[in-house]
Amino acid sequence: MSDTRLYLISPSDFNLDLFAIELEAALEGGDVASFQLRMKESYDEDIIAATRKLMPICHSKDVAFIINDRPDLAVKTGADGVHIGQEDVSYSDARDIVGPDKIVGVTCKNSRHLAMEAGEQGADYVAFGSFFPTSTKLTTSVANTEILTWWQDLFEIPCVAIGGITVENAAKVAHAGADFIAVCSGIWHYKDGPKAAVTQFNQIIK
């Protein structure tokens, strides 16, 4: 099994100038594979402004920049890809919009069926969760770590674990087979700051 890597998710609401500083600090803390801009209730122009400010910070550290839900904005801003949920645009529509070269990741909740379907369609990764209680979003599914092991044993496509992951419980999902762990509050609300959080997560998941 390859090393588990970090996948950061933005808060849904933030002060852009201050968050840019926090993101920069986080990326100084150690290895991060991807960053997802998740501004669900925001206007298009605010998502575009945030992308223009934050994407160069990510790219300077070779971190992929993913936009949540909006393949159209991923194309418009030159982001590296899009993450879609089950209630969002379909995988095939998202792929048609972004083209063959951008990343398309799919939320599969706790469903083996949805994950296999996404994998067969060509998703670049599947995301399972929620593994732990989370205040970041409404939890509509609770996942067991066995789904990560099952996926890892059978499929080549990477899997992402999401939902309430902190430095205290990250080892559990990493050992179960998550290729990436997606973290929001566990980074931005960490007691010693986001840089220390990234360092801590990397020590735990390696």
C-alpha positions, 0 to 999 in steps of 0.5 A: 500500500502506498503512503497516505497523503493529505487532501485539504478542504477549505472552510465554506466561509472565510476572510480571503486575505487571512485564509491565504496566509493560513493556507500558505502556513499549512503548506509549509507544514509538510506534504499535501497532495490536494486542496479543495475549495469548497464554497457551497453557498458563495457567488460565482465571482467570490469563488473565482476571486478565491481561486485566483488568490489561492491557486497560485499558493497551491501550485507553488507547492505542487498541490493540486487545486480542486473546486467543489461542485462546479466543473464550469468554474474549474474550466473557467479558472484553470483549476486542476479539477472538480469534486462532485457529490451525489446531489451535484452534476453527474460524473459524465456531465462533469467530465464532458465539461472539464475534458479528459485531462482534469481531475474528477473526484466523486463522493460515494458516501458509504456505498460500494455500488456508487464507488464501483459505478464511479470507477467504471465511468472513469473517476480519478478518485472515489471519496468515502465517508463520513467516518467520524462525526463532523460539524463541517457539513450535514452527515448523510452517511456513516462509513465503516473503515472496512470499505477502505480496505475492501476498495484498496484490495480490489481497485487501482483507483485511489480512495479518499476518506472524509468526515471528522478526521483529526490527528487523533483518529487519522491513523485508523483510516490511513491503516485501513487503506485510504490513499488520501485523507480529506481534512477541514476542521482538523487543519484550520481549527487545530490548537497549534495552527494549520502548519503544526496540524499538517506536520502532525498529520504527516507524522501520523499517516506515514 
